[in-house]
Amino acid sequence: MIEVTRLNGTKILINPDLIELVEETPDTVISFTTGRKIIVKESRQEIKNLVKLYRKDIFT
């Protein structure tokens, strides 16, 4: 799980395996394979780095 911050400041954990798409429009919108979408404070690049760290941690 990776931790992200909603626009209201609430921190949540999401399953990066369910991420389908990350867009900056200019807010960062994460779309999941389930059809759900959330808007977060982190940038697209930050989300990418969090997912890479998560995968690195899992596979080492």
N, C-alpha and C positions, 0 to 999 in steps of 0.2 A: 504494500500500500504506500502511496505517496501523499504527503500533506500539502494541501493548497488552501488559499484564503478566498472566501467569497467576498463580494464587494462590500457587504455589511461588516466585514472584519471577522466573521466566523471561520474558524479553521476546521477543515474536514479532511477525511482520508478517502482517497479514491483508488480503485483498482486500475492500474495502468494497462492491464491486459484487455480492458474493455474500451479503451480510448480508440475511437475511429478517426477523429479529425480534431485538429487544434487550429483555430482561426484568430487573427487579430483584426477587429473591425470597428473601432480601435480597441475596444475591450477584448480580452481574451475569452473566447468561447470554446469550451471543450464539448465535443459531441461523442456520445458513447454508442456502442453497437446496439444497445437496448432502445435507442431512440431518444433518450434523455439528453438534455443539454444543460450546462451550468456556465455561469460567467464568473471568472476569477480575476484576482489582482495580478497574479504572476504573468510574466510575458510568455510568448510562445517559446522563446529560447530557454527560459527558466523551466518550463514544463518539459521540454526536450531533455534538458540536463538532469532533471529529477528522474525521468523515466530511464535514462542511461545509467544513472547511479543505482537505481532499483534493480535493473537487470544485471548489472555488474555484481551487486551484492548477492543476488539469487544464484548466479552461475559460478561463483568462486568459492 
